[in-house]
């Protein structure tokens, strides 16, 4: 099996209630966590030749959650939507407050 690069484009990530500097840091953190999840769990076969992932539901992070915790939550949601099954790692950051999600 040959490893091929995975290209994933997130159209929108809307964040409310997070400091601008922390919100800006989310992109690279989500990318790193998605890379870790794909390396650990692989790319689902139905996406290996290309595909589209539907919009994700709104996510709620714990108020004051660190950017890496919010990014991990977003990455797990994306990986799960890819069909990657149960994404492992990190604690949950559910509750009210910061809201990363699809603004589409």
Phi and psi restraints in degrees (range 20) as a CNS / XPLOR table:
assign (resid 1 and name C) (resid 2 and name N)
       (resid 2 and name CA) (resid 2 and name C) 1.0 -98.4 20.0 2
assign (resid 2 and name N) (resid 2 and name CA)
       (resid 2 and name C) (resid 3 and name N) 1.0 131.7 20.0 2
assign (resid 2 and name C) (resid 3 and name N)
       (resid 3 and name CA) (resid 3 and name C) 1.0 -76.8 20.0 2
assign (resid 3 and name N) (resid 3 and name CA)
       (resid 3 and name C) (resid 4 and name N) 1.0 128.0 20.0 2
assign (resid 3 and name C) (resid 4 and name N)
       (resid 4 and name CA) (resid 4 and name C) 1.0 -115.5 20.0 2
assign (resid 4 and name N) (resid 4 and name CA)
       (resid 4 and name C) (resid 5 and name N) 1.0 147.9 20.0 2
assign (resid 4 and name C) (resid 5 and name N)
       (resid 5 and name CA) (resid 5 and name C) 1.0 -63.1 20.0 2
assign (resid 5 and name N) (resid 5 and name CA)
       (resid 5 and name C) (resid 6 and name N) 1.0 145.0 20.0 2
assign (resid 5 and name C) (resid 6 and name N)
       (resid 6 and name CA) (resid 6 and name C) 1.0 -102.8 20.0 2
assign (resid 6 and name N) (resid 6 and name CA)
       (resid 6 and name C) (resid 7 and name N) 1.0 126.8 20.0 2
assign (resid 6 and name C) (resid 7 and name N)
       (resid 7 and name CA) (resid 7 and name C) 1.0 -112.8 20.0 2
assign (resid 7 and name N) (resid 7 and name CA)
       (resid 7 and name C) (resid 8 and name N) 1.0 122.6 20.0 2
assign (resid 7 and name C) (resid 8 and name N)
       (resid 8 and name CA) (resid 8 and name C) 1.0 -129.4 20.0 2
assign (resid 8 and name N) (resid 8 and name CA)
       (resid 8 and name C) (resid 9 and name N) 1.0 129.3 20.0 2
assign (resid 8 and name C) (resid 9 and name N)
       (resid 9 and name CA) (resid 9 and name C) 1.0 -118.0 20.0 2
assign (resid 9 and name N) (resid 9 and name CA)
       (resid 9 and name C) (resid 10 and name N) 1.0 120.8 20.0 2
assign (resid 9 and name C) (resid 10 and name N)
       (resid 10 and name CA) (resid 10 and name C) 1.0 -96.1 20.0 2
assign (resid 10 and name N) (resid 10 and name CA)
       (resid 10 and name C) (resid 11 and name N) 1.0 117.6 20.0 2
assign (resid 10 and name C) (resid 11 and name N)
       (resid 11 and name CA) (resid 11 and name C) 1.0 -68.2 20.0 2
assign (resid 11 and name N) (resid 11 and name CA)
       (resid 11 and name C) (resid 12 and name N) 1.0 -44.4 20.0 2
assign (resid 11 and name C) (resid 12 and name N)
       (resid 12 and name CA) (resid 12 and name C) 1.0 -142.8 20.0 2
assign (resid 12 and name N) (resid 12 and name CA)
       (resid 12 and name C) (resid 13 and name N) 1.0 141.3 20.0 2
assign (resid 12 and name C) (resid 13 and name N)
       (resid 13 and name CA) (resid 13 and name C) 1.0 -136.0 20.0 2
assign (resid 13 and name N) (resid 13 and name CA)
       (resid 13 and name C) (resid 14 and name N) 1.0 105.5 20.0 2
assign (resid 13 and name C) (resid 14 and name N)
       (resid 14 and name CA) (resid 14 and name C) 1.0 -99.3 20.0 2
assign (resid 14 and name N) (resid 14 and name CA)
       (resid 14 and name C) (resid 15 and name N) 1.0 128.8 20.0 2
assign (resid 14 and name C) (resid 15 and name N)
       (resid 15 and name CA) (resid 15 and name C) 1.0 -124.9 20.0 2
assign (resid 15 and name N) (resid 15 and name CA)
       (resid 15 and name C) (resid 16 and name N) 1.0 128.4 20.0 2
assign (resid 15 and name C) (resid 16 and name N)
       (resid 16 and name CA) (resid 16 and name C) 1.0 -120.2 20.0 2
assign (resid 16 and name N) (resid 16 and name CA)
       (resid 16 and name C) (resid 17 and name N) 1.0 141.5 20.0 2
assign (resid 16 and name C) (resid 17 and name N)
       (resid 17 and name CA) (resid 17 and name C) 1.0 80.3 20.0 2
assign (resid 17 and name N) (resid 17 and name CA)
       (resid 17 and name C) (resid 18 and name N) 1.0 17.8 20.0 2
assign (resid 17 and name C) (resid 18 and name N)
       (resid 18 and name CA) (resid 18 and name C) 1.0 -122.9 20.0 2
assign (resid 18 and name N) (resid 18 and name CA)
       (resid 18 and name C) (resid 19 and name N) 1.0 142.4 20.0 2
assign (resid 18 and name C) (resid 19 and name N)
       (resid 19 and name CA) (resid 19 and name C) 1.0 -55.1 20.0 2
assign (resid 19 and name N) (resid 19 and name CA)
       (resid 19 and name C) (resid 20 and name N) 1.0 138.8 20.0 2
assign (resid 19 and name C) (resid 20 and name N)
       (resid 20 and name CA) (resid 20 and name C) 1.0 -53.0 20.0 2
assign (resid 20 and name N) (resid 20 and name CA)
       (resid 20 and name C) (resid 21 and name N) 1.0 -39.7 20.0 2
assign (resid 20 and name C) (resid 21 and name N)
       (resid 21 and name CA) (resid 21 and name C) 1.0 -65.1 20.0 2
assign (resid 21 and name N) (resid 21 and name CA)
       (resid 21 and name C) (resid 22 and name N) 1.0 -38.2 20.0 2
assign (resid 21 and name C) (resid 22 and name N)
       (resid 22 and name CA) (resid 22 and name C) 1.0 -70.2 20.0 2
assign (resid 22 and name N) (resid 22 and name CA)
       (resid 22 and name C) (resid 23 and name N) 1.0 -41.6 20.0 2
assign (resid 22 and name C) (resid 23 and name N)
       (resid 23 and name CA) (resid 23 and name C) 1.0 -61.8 20.0 2
assign (resid 23 and name N) (resid 23 and name CA)
       (resid 23 and name C) (resid 24 and name N) 1.0 -39.8 20.0 2
assign (resid 23 and name C) (resid 24 and name N)
       (resid 24 and name CA) (resid 24 and name C) 1.0 -65.2 20.0 2
assign (resid 24 and name N) (resid 24 and name CA)
       (resid 24 and name C) (resid 25 and name N) 1.0 -29.0 20.0 2
assign (resid 24 and name C) (resid 25 and name N)
       (resid 25 and name CA) (resid 25 and name C) 1.0 -76.3 20.0 2
assign (resid 25 and name N) (resid 25 and name CA)
       (resid 25 and name C) (resid 26 and name N) 1.0 -13.7 20.0 2
assign (resid 25 and name C) (resid 26 and name N)
       (resid 26 and name CA) (resid 26 and name C) 1.0 -62.3 20.0 2
assign (resid 26 and name N) (resid 26 and name CA)
       (resid 26 and name C) (resid 27 and name N) 1.0 -40.8 20.0 2
assign (resid 26 and name C) (resid 27 and name N)
       (resid 27 and name CA) (resid 27 and name C) 1.0 -52.6 20.0 2
assign (resid 27 and name N) (resid 27 and name CA)
       (resid 27 and name C) (resid 28 and name N) 1.0 -57.7 20.0 2
assign (resid 27 and name C) (resid 28 and name N)
       (resid 28 and name CA) (resid 28 and name C) 1.0 -63.8 20.0 2
assign (resid 28 and name N) (resid 28 and name CA)
       (resid 28 and name C) (resid 29 and name N) 1.0 -33.2 20.0 2
assign (resid 28 and name C) (resid 29 and name N)
       (resid 29 and name CA) (resid 29 and name C) 1.0 -69.7 20.0 2
assign (resid 29 and name N) (resid 29 and name CA)
       (resid 29 and name C) (resid 30 and name N) 1.0 -40.8 20.0 2
assign (resid 29 and name C) (resid 30 and name N)
       (resid 30 and name CA) (resid 30 and name C) 1.0 -63.3 20.0 2
assign (resid 30 and name N) (resid 30 and name CA)
       (resid 30 and name C) (resid 31 and name N) 1.0 -43.4 20.0 2
assign (resid 30 and name C) (resid 31 and name N)
       (resid 31 and name CA) (resid 31 and name C) 1.0 -59.2 20.0 2
assign (resid 31 and name N) (resid 31 and name CA)
       (resid 31 and name C) (resid 32 and name N) 1.0 -45.6 20.0 2
assign (resid 31 and name C) (resid 32 and name N)
       (resid 32 and name CA) (resid 32 and name C) 1.0 -64.4 20.0 2
assign (resid 32 and name N) (resid 32 and name CA)
       (resid 32 and name C) (resid 33 and name N) 1.0 -42.2 20.0 2
assign (resid 32 and name C) (resid 33 and name N)
       (resid 33 and name CA) (resid 33 and name C) 1.0 -69.4 20.0 2
assign (resid 33 and name N) (resid 33 and name CA)
       (resid 33 and name C) (resid 34 and name N) 1.0 -38.5 20.0 2
assign (resid 33 and name C) (resid 34 and name N)
       (resid 34 and name CA) (resid 34 and name C) 1.0 -62.9 20.0 2
assign (resid 34 and name N) (resid 34 and name CA)
       (resid 34 and name C) (resid 35 and name N) 1.0 -40.7 20.0 2
assign (resid 34 and name C) (resid 35 and name N)
       (resid 35 and name CA) (resid 35 and name C) 1.0 -60.7 20.0 2
assign (resid 35 and name N) (resid 35 and name CA)
       (resid 35 and name C) (resid 36 and name N) 1.0 -41.1 20.0 2
assign (resid 35 and name C) (resid 36 and name N)
       (resid 36 and name CA) (resid 36 and name C) 1.0 -64.3 20.0 2
assign (resid 36 and name N) (resid 36 and name CA)
       (resid 36 and name C) (resid 37 and name N) 1.0 -44.9 20.0 2
assign (resid 36 and name C) (resid 37 and name N)
       (resid 37 and name CA) (resid 37 and name C) 1.0 -64.0 20.0 2
assign (resid 37 and name N) (resid 37 and name CA)
       (resid 37 and name C) (resid 38 and name N) 1.0 -42.6 20.0 2
assign (resid 37 and name C) (resid 38 and name N)
       (resid 38 and name CA) (resid 38 and name C) 1.0 -66.7 20.0 2
assign (resid 38 and name N) (resid 38 and name CA)
       (resid 38 and name C) (resid 39 and name N) 1.0 -40.0 20.0 2
assign (resid 38 and name C) (resid 39 and name N)
       (resid 39 and name CA) (resid 39 and name C) 1.0 -62.9 20.0 2
assign (resid 39 and name N) (resid 39 and name CA)
       (resid 39 and name C) (resid 40 and name N) 1.0 -37.3 20.0 2
assign (resid 39 and name C) (resid 40 and name N)
       (resid 40 and name CA) (resid 40 and name C) 1.0 -79.1 20.0 2
assign (resid 40 and name N) (resid 40 and name CA)
       (resid 40 and name C) (resid 41 and name N) 1.0 -38.9 20.0 2
assign (resid 40 and name C) (resid 41 and name N)
       (resid 41 and name CA) (resid 41 and name C) 1.0 -112.7 20.0 2
assign (resid 41 and name N) (resid 41 and name CA)
       (resid 41 and name C) (resid 42 and name N) 1.0 -10.1 20.0 2
assign (resid 41 and name C) (resid 42 and name N)
       (resid 42 and name CA) (resid 42 and name C) 1.0 81.5 20.0 2
assign (resid 42 and name N) (resid 42 and name CA)
       (resid 42 and name C) (resid 43 and name N) 1.0 173.5 20.0 2
assign (resid 42 and name C) (resid 43 and name N)
       (resid 43 and name CA) (resid 43 and name C) 1.0 -94.4 20.0 2
assign (resid 43 and name N) (resid 43 and name CA)
       (resid 43 and name C) (resid 44 and name N) 1.0 128.2 20.0 2
assign (resid 43 and name C) (resid 44 and name N)
       (resid 44 and name CA) (resid 44 and name C) 1.0 -56.8 20.0 2
assign (resid 44 and name N) (resid 44 and name CA)
       (resid 44 and name C) (resid 45 and name N) 1.0 139.3 20.0 2
assign (resid 44 and name C) (resid 45 and name N)
       (resid 45 and name CA) (resid 45 and name C) 1.0 -54.3 20.0 2
assign (resid 45 and name N) (resid 45 and name CA)
       (resid 45 and name C) (resid 46 and name N) 1.0 -36.3 20.0 2
assign (resid 45 and name C) (resid 46 and name N)
       (resid 46 and name CA) (resid 46 and name C) 1.0 -69.2 20.0 2
assign (resid 46 and name N) (resid 46 and name CA)
       (resid 46 and name C) (resid 47 and name N) 1.0 -14.3 20.0 2
assign (resid 46 and name C) (resid 47 and name N)
       (resid 47 and name CA) (resid 47 and name C) 1.0 -104.1 20.0 2
assign (resid 47 and name N) (resid 47 and name CA)
       (resid 47 and name C) (resid 48 and name N) 1.0 -8.2 20.0 2
assign (resid 47 and name C) (resid 48 and name N)
       (resid 48 and name CA) (resid 48 and name C) 1.0 -59.8 20.0 2
assign (resid 48 and name N) (resid 48 and name CA)
       (resid 48 and name C) (resid 49 and name N) 1.0 -32.6 20.0 2
assign (resid 48 and name C) (resid 49 and name N)
       (resid 49 and name CA) (resid 49 and name C) 1.0 -96.8 20.0 2
assign (resid 49 and name N) (resid 49 and name CA)
       (resid 49 and name C) (resid 50 and name N) 1.0 5.1 20.0 2
assign (resid 49 and name C) (resid 50 and name N)
       (resid 50 and name CA) (resid 50 and name C) 1.0 115.1 20.0 2
assign (resid 50 and name N) (resid 50 and name CA)
       (resid 50 and name C) (resid 51 and name N) 1.0 157.7 20.0 2
assign (resid 50 and name C) (resid 51 and name N)
       (resid 51 and name CA) (resid 51 and name C) 1.0 169.8 20.0 2
assign (resid 51 and name N) (resid 51 and name CA)
       (resid 51 and name C) (resid 52 and name N) 1.0 -179.5 20.0 2
assign (resid 51 and name C) (resid 52 and name N)
       (resid 52 and name CA) (resid 52 and name C) 1.0 -131.3 20.0 2
assign (resid 52 and name N) (resid 52 and name CA)
       (resid 52 and name C) (resid 53 and name N) 1.0 140.3 20.0 2
assign (resid 52 and name C) (resid 53 and name N)
       (resid 53 and name CA) (resid 53 and name C) 1.0 -104.8 20.0 2
assign (resid 53 and name N) (resid 53 and name CA)
       (resid 53 and name C) (resid 54 and name N) 1.0 132.4 20.0 2
assign (resid 53 and name C) (resid 54 and name N)
       (resid 54 and name CA) (resid 54 and name C) 1.0 -66.9 20.0 2
assign (resid 54 and name N) (resid 54 and name CA)
       (resid 54 and name C) (resid 55 and name N) 1.0 170.0 20.0 2
assign (resid 54 and name C) (resid 55 and name N)
       (resid 55 and name CA) (resid 55 and name C) 1.0 -59.1 20.0 2
assign (resid 55 and name N) (resid 55 and name CA)
       (resid 55 and name C) (resid 56 and name N) 1.0 144.6 20.0 2
assign (resid 55 and name C) (resid 56 and name N)
       (resid 56 and name CA) (resid 56 and name C) 1.0 -88.6 20.0 2
assign (resid 56 and name N) (resid 56 and name CA)
       (resid 56 and name C) (resid 57 and name N) 1.0 152.4 20.0 2
assign (resid 56 and name C) (resid 57 and name N)
       (resid 57 and name CA) (resid 57 and name C) 1.0 -70.1 20.0 2
assign (resid 57 and name N) (resid 57 and name CA)
       (resid 57 and name C) (resid 58 and name N) 1.0 164.3 20.0 2
assign (resid 57 and name C) (resid 58 and name N)
       (resid 58 and name CA) (resid 58 and name C) 1.0 -64.3 20.0 2
assign (resid 58 and name N) (resid 58 and name CA)
       (resid 58 and name C) (resid 59 and name N) 1.0 137.4 20.0 2
assign (resid 58 and name C) (resid 59 and name N)
       (resid 59 and name CA) (resid 59 and name C) 1.0 -110.0 20.0 2
assign (resid 59 and name N) (resid 59 and name CA)
       (resid 59 and name C) (resid 60 and name N) 1.0 146.4 20.0 2
assign (resid 59 and name C) (resid 60 and name N)
       (resid 60 and name CA) (resid 60 and name C) 1.0 -120.8 20.0 2
assign (resid 60 and name N) (resid 60 and name CA)
       (resid 60 and name C) (resid 61 and name N) 1.0 124.9 20.0 2
assign (resid 60 and name C) (resid 61 and name N)
       (resid 61 and name CA) (resid 61 and name C) 1.0 -103.8 20.0 2
assign (resid 61 and name N) (resid 61 and name CA)
       (resid 61 and name C) (resid 62 and name N) 1.0 156.4 20.0 2
assign (resid 61 and name C) (resid 62 and name N)
       (resid 62 and name CA) (resid 62 and name C) 1.0 -62.2 20.0 2
assign (resid 62 and name N) (resid 62 and name CA)
       (resid 62 and name C) (resid 63 and name N) 1.0 134.0 20.0 2
assign (resid 62 and name C) (resid 63 and name N)
       (resid 63 and name CA) (resid 63 and name C) 1.0 -54.7 20.0 2
assign (resid 63 and name N) (resid 63 and name CA)
       (resid 63 and name C) (resid 64 and name N) 1.0 132.5 20.0 2
assign (resid 63 and name C) (resid 64 and name N)
       (resid 64 and name CA) (resid 64 and name C) 1.0 79.7 20.0 2
assign (resid 64 and name N) (resid 64 and name CA)
       (resid 64 and name C) (resid 65 and name N) 1.0 7.0 20.0 2
assign (resid 64 and name C) (resid 65 and name N)
       (resid 65 and name CA) (resid 65 and name C) 1.0 -61.6 20.0 2
assign (resid 65 and name N) (resid 65 and name CA)
       (resid 65 and name C) (resid 66 and name N) 1.0 144.1 20.0 2
assign (resid 65 and name C) (resid 66 and name N)
       (resid 66 and name CA) (resid 66 and name C) 1.0 -66.9 20.0 2
assign (resid 66 and name N) (resid 66 and name CA)
       (resid 66 and name C) (resid 67 and name N) 1.0 148.1 20.0 2
assign (resid 66 and name C) (resid 67 and name N)
       (resid 67 and name CA) (resid 67 and name C) 1.0 -53.9 20.0 2
assign (resid 67 and name N) (resid 67 and name CA)
       (resid 67 and name C) (resid 68 and name N) 1.0 -37.2 20.0 2
assign (resid 67 and name C) (resid 68 and name N)
       (resid 68 and name CA) (resid 68 and name C) 1.0 -67.6 20.0 2
assign (resid 68 and name N) (resid 68 and name CA)
       (resid 68 and name C) (resid 69 and name N) 1.0 -32.3 20.0 2
assign (resid 68 and name C) (resid 69 and name N)
       (resid 69 and name CA) (resid 69 and name C) 1.0 -70.0 20.0 2
assign (resid 69 and name N) (resid 69 and name CA)
       (resid 69 and name C) (resid 70 and name N) 1.0 -41.5 20.0 2
assign (resid 69 and name C) (resid 70 and name N)
       (resid 70 and name CA) (resid 70 and name C) 1.0 -66.7 20.0 2
assign (resid 70 and name N) (resid 70 and name CA)
       (resid 70 and name C) (resid 71 and name N) 1.0 -43.0 20.0 2
assign (resid 70 and name C) (resid 71 and name N)
       (resid 71 and name CA) (resid 71 and name C) 1.0 -61.3 20.0 2
assign (resid 71 and name N) (resid 71 and name CA)
       (resid 71 and name C) (resid 72 and name N) 1.0 -40.0 20.0 2
assign (resid 71 and name C) (resid 72 and name N)
       (resid 72 and name CA) (resid 72 and name C) 1.0 -63.0 20.0 2
assign (resid 72 and name N) (resid 72 and name CA)
       (resid 72 and name C) (resid 73 and name N) 1.0 -40.3 20.0 2
assign (resid 72 and name C) (resid 73 and name N)
       (resid 73 and name CA) (resid 73 and name C) 1.0 -63.5 20.0 2
assign (resid 73 and name N) (resid 73 and name CA)
       (resid 73 and name C) (resid 74 and name N) 1.0 -44.5 20.0 2
assign (resid 73 and name C) (resid 74 and name N)
       (resid 74 and name CA) (resid 74 and name C) 1.0 -62.7 20.0 2
assign (resid 74 and name N) (resid 74 and name CA)
       (resid 74 and name C) (resid 75 and name N) 1.0 -46.3 20.0 2
assign (resid 74 and name C) (resid 75 and name N)
       (resid 75 and name CA) (resid 75 and name C) 1.0 -61.8 20.0 2
assign (resid 75 and name N) (resid 75 and name CA)
       (resid 75 and name C) (resid 76 and name N) 1.0 -41.7 20.0 2
assign (resid 75 and name C) (resid 76 and name N)
       (resid 76 and name CA) (resid 76 and name C) 1.0 -63.5 20.0 2
assign (resid 76 and name N) (resid 76 and name CA)
       (resid 76 and name C) (resid 77 and name N) 1.0 -38.4 20.0 2
assign (resid 76 and name C) (resid 77 and name N)
       (resid 77 and name CA) (resid 77 and name C) 1.0 -66.0 20.0 2
assign (resid 77 and name N) (resid 77 and name CA)
       (resid 77 and name C) (resid 78 and name N) 1.0 -42.2 20.0 2
assign (resid 77 and name C) (resid 78 and name N)
       (resid 78 and name CA) (resid 78 and name C) 1.0 -64.7 20.0 2
assign (resid 78 and name N) (resid 78 and name CA)
       (resid 78 and name C) (resid 79 and name N) 1.0 -46.5 20.0 2
assign (resid 78 and name C) (resid 79 and name N)
       (resid 79 and name CA) (resid 79 and name C) 1.0 -63.5 20.0 2
assign (resid 79 and name N) (resid 79 and name CA)
       (resid 79 and name C) (resid 80 and name N) 1.0 -40.0 20.0 2
assign (resid 79 and name C) (resid 80 and name N)
       (resid 80 and name CA) (resid 80 and name C) 1.0 -63.4 20.0 2
assign (resid 80 and name N) (resid 80 and name CA)
       (resid 80 and name C) (resid 81 and name N) 1.0 -40.2 20.0 2
assign (resid 80 and name C) (resid 81 and name N)
       (resid 81 and name CA) (resid 81 and name C) 1.0 -66.9 20.0 2
assign (resid 81 and name N) (resid 81 and name CA)
       (resid 81 and name C) (resid 82 and name N) 1.0 -27.3 20.0 2
assign (resid 81 and name C) (resid 82 and name N)
       (resid 82 and name CA) (resid 82 and name C) 1.0 -70.2 20.0 2
assign (resid 82 and name N) (resid 82 and name CA)
       (resid 82 and name C) (resid 83 and name N) 1.0 -14.6 20.0 2
assign (resid 82 and name C) (resid 83 and name N)
       (resid 83 and name CA) (resid 83 and name C) 1.0 94.3 20.0 2
assign (resid 83 and name N) (resid 83 and name CA)
       (resid 83 and name C) (resid 84 and name N) 1.0 17.7 20.0 2
assign (resid 83 and name C) (resid 84 and name N)
       (resid 84 and name CA) (resid 84 and name C) 1.0 -75.8 20.0 2
assign (resid 84 and name N) (resid 84 and name CA)
       (resid 84 and name C) (resid 85 and name N) 1.0 6.9 20.0 2
assign (resid 84 and name C) (resid 85 and name N)
       (resid 85 and name CA) (resid 85 and name C) 1.0 73.0 20.0 2
assign (resid 85 and name N) (resid 85 and name CA)
       (resid 85 and name C) (resid 86 and name N) 1.0 -153.9 20.0 2
assign (resid 85 and name C) (resid 86 and name N)
       (resid 86 and name CA) (resid 86 and name C) 1.0 -73.7 20.0 2
assign (resid 86 and name N) (resid 86 and name CA)
       (resid 86 and name C) (resid 87 and name N) 1.0 110.4 20.0 2
assign (resid 86 and name C) (resid 87 and name N)
       (resid 87 and name CA) (resid 87 and name C) 1.0 -80.0 20.0 2
assign (resid 87 and name N) (resid 87 and name CA)
       (resid 87 and name C) (resid 88 and name N) 1.0 128.5 20.0 2
assign (resid 87 and name C) (resid 88 and name N)
       (resid 88 and name CA) (resid 88 and name C) 1.0 -100.3 20.0 2
assign (resid 88 and name N) (resid 88 and name CA)
       (resid 88 and name C) (resid 89 and name N) 1.0 158.6 20.0 2
assign (resid 88 and name C) (resid 89 and name N)
       (resid 89 and name CA) (resid 89 and name C) 1.0 107.0 20.0 2
assign (resid 89 and name N) (resid 89 and name CA)
       (resid 89 and name C) (resid 90 and name N) 1.0 146.4 20.0 2
assign (resid 89 and name C) (resid 90 and name N)
       (resid 90 and name CA) (resid 90 and name C) 1.0 71.2 20.0 2
assign (resid 90 and name N) (resid 90 and name CA)
       (resid 90 and name C) (resid 91 and name N) 1.0 158.9 20.0 2
assign (resid 90 and name C) (resid 91 and name N)
       (resid 91 and name CA) (resid 91 and name C) 1.0 -88.8 20.0 2
assign (resid 91 and name N) (resid 91 and name CA)
       (resid 91 and name C) (resid 92 and name N) 1.0 171.1 20.0 2
assign (resid 91 and name C) (resid 92 and name N)
       (resid 92 and name CA) (resid 92 and name C) 1.0 -82.0 20.0 2
assign (resid 92 and name N) (resid 92 and name CA)
       (resid 92 and name C) (resid 93 and name N) 1.0 154.3 20.0 2
assign (resid 92 and name C) (resid 93 and name N)
       (resid 93 and name CA) (resid 93 and name C) 1.0 -129.5 20.0 2
assign (resid 93 and name N) (resid 93 and name CA)
       (resid 93 and name C) (resid 94 and name N) 1.0 52.6 20.0 2
assign (resid 93 and name C) (resid 94 and name N)
       (resid 94 and name CA) (resid 94 and name C) 1.0 -96.5 20.0 2
assign (resid 94 and name N) (resid 94 and name CA)
       (resid 94 and name C) (resid 95 and name N) 1.0 154.1 20.0 2
assign (resid 94 and name C) (resid 95 and name N)
       (resid 95 and name CA) (resid 95 and name C) 1.0 147.8 20.0 2
assign (resid 95 and name N) (resid 95 and name CA)
       (resid 95 and name C) (resid 96 and name N) 1.0 -158.7 20.0 2
assign (resid 95 and name C) (resid 96 and name N)
       (resid 96 and name CA) (resid 96 and name C) 1.0 -98.7 20.0 2
assign (resid 96 and name N) (resid 96 and name CA)
       (resid 96 and name C) (resid 97 and name N) 1.0 173.9 20.0 2
assign (resid 96 and name C) (resid 97 and name N)
       (resid 97 and name CA) (resid 97 and name C) 1.0 113.2 20.0 2
assign (resid 97 and name N) (resid 97 and name CA)
       (resid 97 and name C) (resid 98 and name N) 1.0 -127.2 20.0 2
assign (resid 97 and name C) (resid 98 and name N)
       (resid 98 and name CA) (resid 98 and name C) 1.0 -54.0 20.0 2
assign (resid 98 and name N) (resid 98 and name CA)
       (resid 98 and name C) (resid 99 and name N) 1.0 140.4 20.0 2
assign (resid 98 and name C) (resid 99 and name N)
       (resid 99 and name CA) (resid 99 and name C) 1.0 -131.6 20.0 2
assign (resid 99 and name N) (resid 99 and name CA)
       (resid 99 and name C) (resid 100 and name N) 1.0 85.5 20.0 2
assign (resid 99 and name C) (resid 100 and name N)
       (resid 100 and name CA) (resid 100 and name C) 1.0 -79.3 20.0 2
assign (resid 100 and name N) (resid 100 and name CA)
       (resid 100 and name C) (resid 101 and name N) 1.0 141.5 20.0 2
assign (resid 100 and name C) (resid 101 and name N)
       (resid 101 and name CA) (resid 101 and name C) 1.0 -176.9 20.0 2
assign (resid 101 and name N) (resid 101 and name CA)
       (resid 101 and name C) (resid 102 and name N) 1.0 -175.3 20.0 2
assign (resid 101 and name C) (resid 102 and name N)
       (resid 102 and name CA) (resid 102 and name C) 1.0 -87.9 20.0 2
assign (resid 102 and name N) (resid 102 and name CA)
       (resid 102 and name C) (resid 103 and name N) 1.0 122.8 20.0 2
assign (resid 102 and name C) (resid 103 and name N)
       (resid 103 and name CA) (resid 103 and name C) 1.0 -93.3 20.0 2
assign (resid 103 and name N) (resid 103 and name CA)
       (resid 103 and name C) (resid 104 and name N) 1.0 7.4 20.0 2
